[in-house]
């Protein structure tokens, strides 16, 4: 659509200019968007529209752009993701036309997704996993072996939405690559829509990073406090870490001691609960410490429902 400035440059002077302007106004008045505007506001006269020719032109131009939308990243409107809205008010028996910019549905969807992502923090987890395309149907149908566990997860999400934050979490256990992390990311994504905050932590790298935080006590306190206070906390691949007594007792223990009976904690692991207790009971520094492993498990086992996630290894498959 030709710009209004270009049209004006071609208009003749004097009476000819007025006649040309009227012809262009006639053309604009035939536009479906303008017809709809006049139907909503029959108080608008031809004179009112002529006085607001620039607004009308901008409105029609952006309506055309949106009708043939090329996508948000290639939006041709003056402000990406926004289109012109015209509103009419009657003041002192005269119709006044106003324009404003409104966000389109694509921009609102992007903003909503960004807001969801802002509620979920990840440590050492690929950010794309949190904003990926989740298909509940595929979760059930692609792997019949895990359908019972997936349905349990769906029920957990539904219960939390309806009744608020639960005190019990979930313990997802199964072989490598069966989608345990994927399911936890799906849960965080869905419950973020209900306003719940979440943190997912890849435990092996977290444990190594915590050791380096000994020289940064403020950062360590901030990290521990975040994991204590978030609504939903996921420890991903727990049991695969090289655990030290200090991390076990003063980091993991502190976080879980606070959360038990307050907020749910979730886990993914290749170890069942008994094997995880044996893992916690041995460290390279102090050797076998069964009572300390049991102490940590007392903050995990009673507060989770165990879900077996079976099926084939999906890693590396496209």
C-alpha positions as a printed NumPy array, in Angstrom:
array([[  0.   ,   0.   ,   0.   ],
       [  1.401,   3.361,  -1.079],
       [  2.321,   5.751,   1.734],
       [  0.103,   8.745,   2.407],
       [  3.069,  11.071,   1.85 ],
       [  3.628,   9.642,  -1.624],
       [ -0.047,  10.107,  -2.439],
       [  0.024,  13.745,  -1.32 ],
       [  3.089,  14.471,  -3.479],
       [  1.138,  13.373,  -6.552],
       [ -1.988,  15.349,  -5.745],
       [ -2.679,  18.425,  -7.906],
       [ -3.134,  21.884,  -6.402],
       [ -6.341,  23.802,  -5.703],
       [ -9.679,  22.302,  -6.646],
       [ -7.943,  19.405,  -8.328],
       [ -6.193,  18.55 ,  -5.087],
       [ -9.483,  18.488,  -3.204],
       [-11.084,  16.264,  -5.834],
       [ -8.132,  13.851,  -5.726],
       [ -8.295,  13.777,  -1.93 ],
       [-11.994,  12.949,  -2.075],
       [-11.326,  10.085,  -4.506],
       [ -8.712,   8.616,  -2.177],
       [-11.046,   9.055,   0.77 ],
       [-13.761,   7.236,  -1.186],
       [-11.335,   4.375,  -1.758],
       [-10.467,   4.207,   1.946],
       [-14.145,   4.228,   2.919],
       [-14.653,   1.095,   0.836],
       [-12.02 ,  -0.797,   2.823],
       [-13.624,  -3.562,   4.971],
       [-11.834,  -2.295,   8.103],
       [-13.254,   1.212,   7.632],
       [-16.729,  -0.113,   6.877],
       [-16.628,  -2.073,  10.122],
       [-15.441,   1.041,  11.985],
       [-18.327,   3.12 ,  10.612],
       [-20.816,   0.379,  11.47 ],
       [-19.601,   0.492,  15.086],
       [-19.615,   4.276,  15.153],
       [-22.396,   5.645,  12.919],
       [-21.831,   9.047,  14.52 ],
       [-18.676,   9.446,  12.41 ],
       [-19.378,  11.745,   9.468],
       [-17.477,  11.953,   6.222],
       [-16.007,  15.22 ,   7.464],
       [-14.78 ,  13.514,  10.655],
       [-13.063,  10.858,   8.583],
       [-11.557,  13.419,   6.223],
       [-10.056,  15.295,   9.182],
       [ -8.504,  12.025,  10.395],
       [ -7.285,  10.835,   7.017],
       [ -3.791,  10.023,   8.299],
       [ -5.176,   7.886,  11.146],
       [ -7.552,   6.101,   8.788],
       [ -4.759,   5.421,   6.32 ],
       [ -2.451,   4.008,   9.017],
       [ -5.287,   1.872,  10.355],
       [ -6.073,   0.38 ,   6.941],
       [ -2.405,  -0.21 ,   6.121],
       [ -1.752,  -2.142,   9.326],
       [ -4.993,  -4.109,   9.022],
       [ -3.761,  -5.271,   5.609],
       [ -0.364,  -6.199,   7.035],
       [ -1.967,  -8.248,   9.795],
       [ -4.297, -10.017,   7.362],
       [ -1.214, -11.249,   5.471],
       [  0.955, -11.631,   8.589],
       [  4.472, -12.877,   7.698],
       [  5.258, -13.729,  11.333],
       [  6.263, -11.699,  14.355],
       [  9.957, -11.527,  13.466],
       [  9.108, -10.002,  10.067],
       [  6.26 ,  -7.751,  11.191],
       [  6.012,  -4.801,   8.726],
       [  4.045,  -2.548,  11.089],
       [  5.655,   0.563,  12.544],
       [  6.079,  -1.133,  15.949],
       [  6.787,  -4.861,  15.816],
       [  3.862,  -6.859,  17.173],
       [  1.499,  -3.883,  17.493],
       [ -1.333,  -2.695,  15.27 ],
       [ -3.412,   0.494,  15.222],
       [ -6.811,   0.528,  16.924],
       [ -9.267,   3.366,  16.302],
       [-11.713,   4.472,  18.979],
       [-14.401,   7.143,  18.879],
       [-15.734,   9.392,  21.622],
       [-18.44 ,  12.038,  21.37 ],
       [-17.518,  15.301,  23.069],
       [-19.74 ,  18.384,  22.893],
       [-21.844,  16.667,  20.215],
       [-18.749,  16.131,  18.074],
       [-17.185,  12.778,  17.279],
       [-13.492,  12.544,  18.159],
       [-11.381,   9.78 ,  16.638],
       [ -8.412,   8.449,  18.633],
       [ -5.77 ,   5.918,  17.736],
       [ -3.728,   3.629,  19.979],
       [ -1.397,   0.696,  19.521],
       [ -2.489,  -2.779,  20.63 ],
       [ -0.388,  -5.964,  20.863],
       [ -1.248,  -8.706,  18.406],
       [ -1.976, -12.304,  19.405],
       [  1.509, -13.463,  18.355],
       [  3.196, -10.86 ,  20.542],
       [  0.939, -11.687,  23.489],
       [  1.764, -15.375,  23.084],
       [  5.498, -14.589,  23.035],
       [  5.178, -12.373,  26.109],
       [  3.202, -15.057,  27.941],
       [  5.892, -17.634,  27.142],
       [  8.607, -15.257,  28.338],
       [  6.684, -14.723,  31.556],
       [  6.43 , -18.484,  32.061],
       [ 10.159, -18.879,  31.519],
       [ 10.883, -16.123,  34.015],
       [  9.141, -18.215,  36.687],
       [ 11.404, -21.212,  36.085],
       [ 15.146, -21.14 ,  36.77 ],
       [ 17.522, -23.805,  35.532],
       [ 20.996, -24.676,  36.721],
       [ 23.148, -26.568,  34.201],
       [ 20.048, -27.623,  32.197],
       [ 19.576, -26.672,  28.552],
       [ 17.175, -23.7  ,  28.576],
       [ 15.514, -24.953,  25.394],
       [ 14.207, -27.963,  27.321],
       [ 12.073, -25.642,  29.453],
       [ 10.413, -23.927,  26.517],
       [ 10.16 , -26.869,  24.182],
       [  7.093, -28.19 ,  22.432],
       [  5.417, -30.59 ,  24.841],
       [  2.853, -33.098,  23.564],
       [  0.84 , -34.787,  26.341],
       [ -0.583, -37.262,  23.824],
       [  2.864, -38.368,  22.656],
       [  4.037, -38.7  ,  26.252],
       [  1.454, -41.447,  26.747],
       [  1.264, -43.121,  23.338],
       [  4.934, -43.266,  22.271],
       [  5.987, -45.381,  25.258],
       [  3.178, -47.597,  26.611],
       [  5.608, -48.796,  29.287],
       [  5.57 , -45.397,  30.952],
       [  1.908, -44.476,  30.383],
       [  0.881, -45.196,  34.001],
       [  3.627, -42.912,  35.326],
       [  2.784, -40.16 ,  32.837],
       [ -0.893, -40.31 ,  33.764],
       [  0.113, -40.056,  37.432],
       [  2.103, -36.925,  36.56 ],
       [ -0.881, -35.433,  34.713],
       [ -3.043, -36.107,  37.774],
       [ -0.446, -34.457,  40.021],
       [ -0.434, -31.333,  37.842],
       [ -4.248, -31.212,  37.837],
       [ -4.444, -31.627,  41.63 ],
       [ -1.887, -28.86 ,  42.173],
       [ -3.771, -26.51 ,  39.865],
       [ -7.042, -27.157,  41.655],
       [ -5.868, -27.404,  45.279],
       [ -2.612, -25.475,  45.37 ],
       [  0.949, -26.503,  46.15 ],
       [  1.305, -30.074,  47.437],
       [  3.706, -31.134,  50.185],
       [  4.698, -34.38 ,  48.48 ],
       [  6.846, -34.513,  45.372],
       [  7.703, -37.229,  42.844],
       [ 10.697, -39.525,  42.405],
       [ 11.149, -40.494,  38.749],
       [ 13.417, -43.495,  38.363],
       [ 14.375, -45.449,  35.268],
       [ 17.129, -46.219,  32.758],
       [ 19.133, -43.601,  30.869],
       [ 17.329, -41.535,  28.251],
       [ 13.71 , -42.468,  28.973],
       [ 12.487, -38.89 ,  29.302],
       [ 12.577, -38.25 ,  33.051],
       [ 14.052, -34.756,  32.697],
       [ 11.628, -34.011,  29.859],
       [  8.664, -34.894,  32.076],
       [  9.919, -32.683,  34.888],
       [ 10.421, -29.756,  32.503],
       [  6.876, -30.307,  31.256],
       [  5.555, -30.208,  34.819],
       [  7.427, -26.974,  35.616],
       [  6.183, -25.398,  32.389],
       [  2.561, -26.343,  33.046],
       [  2.522, -25.248,  36.681],
       [  4.248, -21.973,  35.801],
       [  1.002, -21.179,  33.968],
       [ -0.668, -21.271,  37.39 ],
       [  1.871, -18.806,  38.75 ],
       [  4.145, -21.289,  40.54 ],
       [  7.895, -20.73 ,  40.514],
       [ 10.306, -23.565,  39.815],
       [ 13.98 , -24.49 ,  39.825],
       [ 15.553, -27.484,  38.093],
       [ 19.133, -28.435,  38.963],
       [ 21.427, -30.898,  37.216],
       [ 22.934, -32.366,  40.38 ],
       [ 26.377, -33.599,  39.177],
       [ 27.393, -30.146,  37.914],
       [ 25.681, -28.395,  40.813],
       [ 27.752, -30.364,  43.333],
       [ 30.984, -29.412,  41.579],
       [ 29.919, -25.766,  41.362],
       [ 28.988, -25.662,  45.039],
       [ 32.527, -26.692,  45.942],
       [ 33.827, -23.645,  44.062],
       [ 31.386, -21.405,  45.963],
       [ 33.295, -21.876,  49.209],
       [ 35.193, -18.72 ,  48.295],
       [ 31.916, -16.928,  47.48 ],
       [ 29.765, -17.304,  50.607],
       [ 27.216, -14.7  ,  49.48 ],
       [ 26.605, -16.544,  46.202],
       [ 26.33 , -19.849,  48.058],
       [ 23.765, -18.447,  50.503],
       [ 21.763, -16.944,  47.652],
       [ 21.729, -20.256,  45.757],
       [ 20.676, -22.283,  48.794],
       [ 17.974, -19.758,  49.697],
       [ 16.585, -19.838,  46.15 ],
       [ 16.282, -23.625,  46.29 ],
       [ 14.69 , -23.51 ,  49.716],
       [ 12.055, -20.954,  48.766],
       [ 11.046, -21.877,  45.207],
       [  7.628, -23.515,  44.91 ],
       [  8.838, -26.505,  42.888],
       [ 12.391, -27.864,  43.118],
       [ 13.717, -30.595,  40.82 ],
       [ 17.005, -32.385,  41.488],
       [ 17.85 , -33.911,  38.115],
       [ 20.031, -37.047,  37.859],
       [ 20.55 , -37.329,  41.591],
       [ 22.9  , -40.163,  42.475],
       [ 25.247, -39.483,  39.55 ],
       [ 27.252, -36.877,  41.478],
       [ 30.577, -37.229,  43.272],
       [ 29.25 , -36.263,  46.682],
       [ 31.32 , -34.816,  49.497],
       [ 30.235, -34.988,  53.167],
       [ 29.963, -31.2  ,  53.306],
       [ 27.699, -30.925,  50.249],
       [ 25.581, -33.839,  51.462],
       [ 25.138, -32.609,  55.037],
       [ 25.302, -28.819,  54.785],
       [ 23.907, -28.072,  51.335],
       [ 21.54 , -30.867,  50.297],
       [ 20.605, -31.53 ,  53.91 ],
       [ 19.882, -27.868,  54.623],
       [ 17.703, -27.464,  51.53 ],
       [ 15.714, -30.649,  52.096],
       [ 15.348, -30.102,  55.831],
       [ 13.652, -26.781,  55.114],
       [ 11.415, -28.036,  52.306],
       [ 10.057, -31.211,  53.908],
       [  6.459, -30.702,  55.04 ],
       [  6.523, -27.258,  53.385],
       [  7.081, -27.537,  49.641],
       [  7.427, -30.426,  47.194],
       [ 10.786, -31.6  ,  45.9  ],
       [ 11.146, -33.758,  42.785],
       [ 13.914, -36.073,  41.648],
       [ 15.045, -37.915,  38.551],
       [ 17.491, -40.768,  38.956],
       [ 18.829, -44.004,  37.543],
       [ 18.929, -45.376,  41.118],
       [ 16.008, -46.66 ,  43.123],
       [ 15.581, -45.25 ,  46.621],
       [ 17.556, -48.006,  48.363],
       [ 20.474, -47.614,  45.965],
       [ 20.365, -43.846,  46.451],
       [ 20.653, -44.326,  50.214],
       [ 23.735, -46.503,  49.726],
       [ 25.174, -43.803,  47.457],
       [ 24.638, -41.132,  50.111],
       [ 26.18 , -43.373,  52.763],
       [ 29.613, -43.445,  51.155],
       [ 31.976, -40.589,  50.323],
       [ 35.555, -40.692,  49.12 ],
       [ 36.626, -38.595,  52.092],
       [ 34.922, -40.303,  55.025],
       [ 34.095, -43.712,  53.588],
       [ 31.018, -45.534,  54.886],
       [ 28.606, -43.393,  56.933],
       [ 25.32 , -45.28 ,  56.859],
       [ 23.602, -43.091,  59.458],
       [ 24.295, -39.919,  57.459],
       [ 22.994, -41.471,  54.269],
       [ 19.868, -42.55 ,  56.125],
       [ 19.46 , -39.062,  57.609],
       [ 19.344, -37.497,  54.14 ],
       [ 17.012, -40.199,  52.84 ],
       [ 14.656, -39.477,  55.746],
       [ 14.178, -36.09 ,  54.084],
       [ 13.453, -37.675,  50.695],
       [ 11.752, -41.078,  50.949],
       [  8.677, -40.108,  53.047],
       [  7.934, -37.07 ,  50.885],
       [  7.811, -38.529,  47.364],
       [  5.738, -40.88 ,  45.253],
       [  7.969, -43.178,  43.209],
       [  7.26 , -43.393,  39.472],
       [  8.996, -45.902,  37.211],
       [  9.834, -44.366,  33.816],
       [ 10.593, -47.215,  31.447],
       [ 11.023, -47.416,  27.693],
       [ 13.864, -47.106,  25.231],
       [ 16.741, -44.647,  25.246],
       [ 15.649, -41.526,  23.316],
       [ 18.928, -39.628,  23.536],
       [ 20.436, -38.786,  20.189],
       [ 17.275, -39.699,  18.303],
       [ 15.592, -37.162,  16.026]])
